Amino acid sequence: MQLSLTHICKYFVIAFSSTLVSCSGNSTTTAGTGTGTGTGTGTGTGTGGSSSAGGSTSTSSGTASFVGVWQFTSGTSTPVCPGLTISPSTLSGNITITTGSTAPLIAVIQTCTYKFDVSGTAANAQAAQSCTTNGSFSDGTPYSEVDTVTVLTFTTTDGKNAHLSGTYNAVVSAAGSSYTCTVSVTGDLQKQ
């Protein structure tokens, strides 16, 4: 049975928004983010006496404030698909961020893993990363979705509250048809 365009797009928004944020239960954080900095930076040359300088002594290249499980407190995912009108959806769920060996930060969003570079209070996803997910719509129709990052920025100034914003492309294939959309996301999160 061939699905109609509106039928697929209706399920596309549901599937796409859950692919972006619904990652409950992926709390595989590595708690010891500061334990691996042993580059000899404090081998007794008086750094203990200047504790007022405090906050900026290279805590894992500035990654410590990002690491943890972050939960959306608000947010919107807005797909723009040529020739289609699809309503925005609310972002919810968690994003898990850990330090990585192939990038300063690794963010797990449901089953997708993205590499981020850090610059001050902003973590920026490395460009052109893709993630493919497969699933079934509520009526049992299988689909495949490929999401490719254009820009995705995660910002925190206090290590407790954060803002996510960005854009990426989503290509959903189902029932012999393929649909390409550009999706903008913006949302606020709190560390759990």
Secondary structure, DSSP 8 states (H G I E B T S, - for coil): ----HHHHHHHHHHHHHHHHH--TT-----S-TTTT--SSTTSSSSGGG-GGGGGGS-SGGGTTTT-EEEEEEEEEEEEEBTTB----EE--SEEEEEE-SSSSEEEEETTEEEEEEEETTEEEE-TT-EEEEEEE-TTS-EEEEEEEEEEEEEE-SSSSEEEEEEEEEEEEEETTEEEEEEEEEEEEEEE-
